[in-house]
């Protein structure tokens, strides 16, 4: 992976890490259904404006592909993470989101976009071991609701992983902004019924509205478009590798802004999850310097 793309993905990781902070703020106020709806709506409007500025047309002929990608990468993850945000700290959800790379590896291999090796399988083992430590040793007391929230995060991450190779193929046929706008528009229709049902019980606050605005406009709309532009030049798994950096920012933002505790499970489990990233993706930020040191004079 070129350093330019990696730096861009690190920036996206910081934004996506912040999204878990925003979910934690907004989900108890709006409720998961309304939160997902507002987030998707703002993202769709943002991308529609961007489409207009770039002079791109809507790719309605590929609606089937857009529906599949939208369901896997937008509608279902947004709902599941919003529901989990009622029970789990932002750092928890961000760490569990890292398992998306594991699911993405298997999905990419199945579709011929990547290969499975022993090192990658070892990375999977480390990733799941990390999740187990996070659940058992984290600052949140295990309970039925907590376990269900953890499973919701893993299910959302699986959706992200499964969508990666499908999205990779789509960016070879459509412009990134067409895909980003199309999948959010399709997701709007998917989350609308649940939002209409839950709207009477939703509450509103300026803080929650600001959090949703940041998610919809920046971390969902613009960030997703930027990610698709990078995906055109790298493999699906490589594009997902910085997902393992999202927990670093997620835990950091949760600790700084929400005062979330840093338990031993987060440190130990998070370390294993980060190791899984290196094993699965093969990315080593120190490799370039190691090669320079090891180079013959």
C-alpha positions as CSV (number, residue, x, y, z in Angstrom):
1,X,0.0,0.0,0.0
2,X,1.3,3.4,-1.0
3,X,2.1,5.7,1.9
4,X,-0.3,8.4,0.5
5,X,-3.3,6.1,0.6
6,X,-2.3,4.8,4.1
7,X,-2.1,8.4,5.5
8,X,-5.5,9.2,4.0
9,X,-6.9,6.0,5.6
10,X,-5.4,7.0,9.0
11,X,-7.3,10.3,8.7
12,X,-10.5,8.4,7.9
13,X,-9.8,6.2,10.9
14,X,-9.8,9.2,13.2
15,X,-13.2,10.3,11.8
16,X,-14.7,6.8,12.0
17,X,-13.4,6.5,15.6
18,X,-15.2,9.7,16.4
19,X,-18.4,8.3,15.0
20,X,-18.6,5.9,17.9
21,X,-18.4,8.8,20.3
22,X,-21.2,10.5,18.4
23,X,-23.3,7.3,18.5
24,X,-22.9,7.1,22.2
25,X,-24.1,10.7,22.6
26,X,-27.0,10.6,20.2
27,X,-28.5,7.0,20.4
28,X,-29.9,7.4,24.0
29,X,-31.6,10.6,22.9
30,X,-33.1,9.7,19.5
31,X,-33.2,6.0,19.8
32,X,-31.4,3.6,17.3
33,X,-34.0,3.8,14.5
34,X,-34.3,7.6,14.4
35,X,-30.6,8.0,14.8
36,X,-29.9,5.7,11.8
37,X,-32.5,7.5,9.8
38,X,-31.2,11.0,10.5
39,X,-27.6,9.9,9.8
40,X,-28.5,8.3,6.5
41,X,-30.7,11.3,5.5
42,X,-27.9,13.8,6.1
43,X,-25.4,11.6,4.3
44,X,-27.7,11.3,1.3
45,X,-28.3,15.0,1.1
46,X,-24.6,15.7,1.4
47,X,-23.7,13.3,-1.4
48,X,-26.5,14.5,-3.6
49,X,-25.0,18.0,-3.4
50,X,-21.6,16.6,-4.2
51,X,-23.1,14.7,-7.2
52,X,-24.4,17.9,-8.5
53,X,-21.1,19.8,-8.0
54,X,-19.2,17.0,-9.8
55,X,-21.7,16.7,-12.6
56,X,-22.4,13.0,-12.0
57,X,-25.7,11.2,-12.6
58,X,-27.5,8.7,-10.4
59,X,-26.7,5.1,-11.2
60,X,-30.2,3.8,-10.8
61,X,-29.7,1.0,-13.4
62,X,-27.4,-0.7,-10.9
63,X,-30.0,-0.5,-8.2
64,X,-29.6,-4.2,-7.2
65,X,-25.9,-3.8,-6.5
66,X,-26.6,-0.5,-4.6
67,X,-29.3,-2.2,-2.5
68,X,-26.9,-5.1,-1.5
69,X,-24.0,-2.7,-0.7
70,X,-26.3,-0.3,1.1
71,X,-27.9,-2.9,3.3
72,X,-24.5,-4.4,4.2
73,X,-22.4,-1.3,4.6
74,X,-24.9,1.4,5.7
75,X,-28.4,0.4,6.8
76,X,-27.7,-2.7,9.0
77,X,-24.4,-1.5,10.5
78,X,-25.9,1.9,11.4
79,X,-28.8,0.3,13.1
80,X,-26.8,-2.3,14.9
81,X,-24.1,0.1,16.2
82,X,-26.8,2.6,17.2
83,X,-28.5,-0.1,19.3
84,X,-25.3,-1.3,20.8
85,X,-24.5,2.3,21.7
86,X,-27.3,2.1,24.3
87,X,-25.2,-0.4,26.3
88,X,-21.6,-0.2,25.3
89,X,-19.0,2.5,25.7
90,X,-17.7,4.1,22.5
91,X,-14.3,2.4,22.9
92,X,-16.0,-1.0,23.2
93,X,-17.9,-0.6,19.9
94,X,-14.8,0.8,18.1
95,X,-12.7,-2.2,19.1
96,X,-15.4,-4.7,18.1
97,X,-15.7,-3.0,14.8
98,X,-12.2,-4.2,14.0
99,X,-13.5,-7.7,13.4
100,X,-14.7,-6.4,10.1
101,X,-11.3,-7.1,8.6
102,X,-11.6,-10.8,9.5
103,X,-14.9,-11.2,7.8
104,X,-13.6,-9.1,4.9
105,X,-10.7,-11.4,4.4
106,X,-12.9,-14.5,4.1
107,X,-15.4,-12.7,1.8
108,X,-12.6,-11.4,-0.4
109,X,-11.0,-14.8,-0.7
110,X,-14.4,-16.3,-1.6
111,X,-14.9,-13.8,-4.4
112,X,-11.3,-14.2,-5.6
113,X,-10.2,-10.8,-4.5
114,X,-7.6,-12.1,-1.9
115,X,-6.0,-15.3,-0.6
116,X,-6.1,-17.0,2.8
117,X,-2.7,-17.8,4.4
118,X,-1.7,-19.3,7.7
119,X,-0.6,-15.9,8.9
120,X,-4.0,-14.4,8.2
121,X,-5.7,-17.3,10.0
122,X,-3.4,-16.7,13.0
123,X,-4.5,-13.1,12.8
124,X,-8.2,-14.2,12.9
125,X,-7.4,-16.2,16.1
126,X,-5.8,-13.1,17.6
127,X,-8.7,-11.0,16.6
128,X,-11.3,-13.2,18.2
129,X,-9.2,-13.7,21.3
130,X,-9.0,-9.9,21.6
131,X,-12.7,-9.6,21.4
132,X,-13.1,-12.3,24.2
133,X,-10.7,-10.3,26.4
134,X,-12.6,-7.1,25.8
135,X,-15.9,-8.6,26.8
136,X,-14.6,-10.5,29.9
137,X,-12.0,-8.0,31.3
138,X,-13.4,-4.6,30.2
139,X,-14.7,-1.9,32.4
140,X,-18.3,-2.9,31.7
141,X,-19.8,-5.7,33.8
142,X,-20.9,-8.6,31.6
143,X,-24.7,-9.1,31.4
144,X,-27.2,-10.4,28.9
145,X,-27.7,-6.9,27.4
146,X,-24.0,-6.3,27.1
147,X,-23.5,-9.7,25.4
148,X,-26.3,-8.9,23.0
149,X,-24.8,-5.5,22.3
150,X,-21.4,-7.1,21.6
151,X,-23.0,-9.6,19.2
152,X,-24.7,-6.7,17.5
153,X,-21.3,-5.0,17.0
154,X,-19.8,-8.2,15.6
155,X,-22.8,-8.6,13.3
156,X,-22.4,-5.0,12.1
157,X,-18.7,-5.6,11.5
158,X,-19.5,-8.8,9.6
159,X,-21.8,-6.8,7.3
160,X,-18.9,-4.3,6.7
161,X,-16.5,-7.2,5.9
162,X,-18.9,-9.0,3.6
163,X,-19.6,-5.7,1.7
164,X,-15.9,-5.0,1.0
165,X,-15.3,-7.3,-2.1
166,X,-18.7,-6.4,-3.5
167,X,-17.9,-2.7,-3.2
168,X,-14.5,-3.3,-4.7
169,X,-16.1,-4.7,-7.9
170,X,-18.6,-1.9,-8.0
171,X,-15.9,0.8,-8.0
172,X,-14.6,-0.7,-11.2
173,X,-17.9,0.0,-12.9
174,X,-19.1,3.2,-11.3
175,X,-17.7,6.5,-9.9
176,X,-17.1,6.5,-6.1
177,X,-19.6,9.3,-5.6
178,X,-22.2,7.5,-7.6
179,X,-21.8,4.4,-5.3
180,X,-21.7,6.5,-2.1
181,X,-24.8,8.5,-3.0
182,X,-26.7,5.5,-4.3
183,X,-26.2,3.2,-1.4
184,X,-27.2,5.9,1.1
185,X,-30.3,6.7,-0.9
186,X,-31.2,3.0,-0.9
187,X,-30.5,2.8,2.8
188,X,-32.8,5.8,3.4
189,X,-35.7,3.7,2.2
190,X,-34.6,0.7,4.3
191,X,-34.5,2.6,7.6
192,X,-37.5,4.8,7.0
193,X,-40.2,2.4,8.4
194,X,-38.4,1.8,11.6
195,X,-37.8,5.6,12.1
196,X,-41.5,6.3,11.5
197,X,-42.4,3.7,14.1
198,X,-40.0,5.0,16.7
199,X,-40.3,8.8,16.1
200,X,-43.0,9.4,18.8
201,X,-40.7,8.1,21.5
202,X,-37.6,10.0,20.3
203,X,-36.3,13.0,22.2
204,X,-34.2,15.9,20.8
205,X,-31.3,18.0,22.1
206,X,-28.9,20.4,20.4
207,X,-25.9,18.2,21.4
208,X,-27.4,15.1,19.9
209,X,-28.3,17.0,16.7
210,X,-24.8,18.2,16.4
211,X,-23.5,14.7,16.8
212,X,-25.8,13.4,14.1
213,X,-24.8,16.2,11.8
214,X,-21.2,15.3,12.2
215,X,-21.9,11.7,11.5
216,X,-24.2,12.2,8.6
217,X,-22.3,14.9,6.8
218,X,-18.7,14.0,7.6
219,X,-18.1,10.5,8.9
220,X,-20.8,8.9,6.7
221,X,-21.2,11.1,3.6
222,X,-17.8,12.7,2.8
223,X,-15.7,10.0,4.5
224,X,-17.4,7.1,2.7
225,X,-16.9,8.9,-0.6
226,X,-13.2,9.4,0.2
227,X,-12.8,5.7,1.2
228,X,-14.3,4.5,-2.1
229,X,-11.9,6.7,-4.0
230,X,-9.0,4.9,-2.2
231,X,-10.6,1.5,-2.7
232,X,-10.1,1.9,-6.5
233,X,-6.4,1.6,-6.0
234,X,-5.9,-1.0,-3.3
235,X,-7.3,-4.5,-2.4
236,X,-10.5,-4.8,-0.3
237,X,-8.5,-6.1,2.7
238,X,-5.8,-3.5,2.4
239,X,-8.5,-0.8,2.3
240,X,-10.0,-2.2,5.5
241,X,-6.6,-2.4,7.4
242,X,-6.9,1.0,9.1
243,X,-10.2,-0.2,10.6
244,X,-7.9,-1.6,13.3
245,X,-6.7,1.9,14.0
246,X,-10.3,3.1,14.5
247,X,-10.3,1.6,18.1
248,X,-7.3,3.7,19.0
249,X,-9.3,6.8,18.1
250,X,-12.5,5.4,19.4
251,X,-11.1,4.6,22.8
252,X,-9.2,8.0,22.9
253,X,-12.3,10.1,22.0
254,X,-14.5,8.1,24.5
255,X,-11.9,8.6,27.3
256,X,-11.3,12.3,26.6
257,X,-14.8,13.5,26.0
258,X,-17.0,11.0,27.8
259,X,-14.7,9.9,30.6
260,X,-14.9,6.3,29.7
261,X,-12.6,4.0,31.8
262,X,-9.7,2.1,30.3
263,X,-9.9,-1.3,31.8
264,X,-7.3,-4.1,31.4
265,X,-9.5,-5.9,28.9
266,X,-9.4,-2.9,26.5
267,X,-5.6,-2.8,26.7
268,X,-4.9,-6.5,26.3
269,X,-7.8,-7.2,23.9
270,X,-7.0,-4.1,21.9
271,X,-3.4,-5.2,21.6
272,X,-4.4,-8.6,20.2
273,X,-6.8,-6.9,17.8
274,X,-4.1,-4.6,16.5
275,X,-1.8,-7.6,16.1
276,X,-4.5,-9.3,14.1
277,X,-4.5,-6.3,11.7
278,X,-0.7,-6.7,11.0
279,X,-1.1,-10.4,10.5
280,X,-4.1,-10.3,8.2
281,X,-3.2,-7.3,6.1
282,X,0.6,-7.7,6.1
283,X,0.9,-4.0,6.7
284,X,3.9,-3.0,8.8
285,X,4.5,0.7,9.3
286,X,8.1,0.0,10.3
287,X,8.9,-2.2,7.2
288,X,10.3,0.7,5.2
289,X,12.7,1.8,7.9
290,X,13.7,-1.9,8.5
291,X,14.5,-2.3,4.8
292,X,16.7,0.8,4.9
293,X,18.6,-0.5,7.9
294,X,18.9,-3.9,6.4
295,X,19.9,-2.7,3.0
296,X,23.5,-3.4,1.9
297,X,25.8,-0.4,1.6
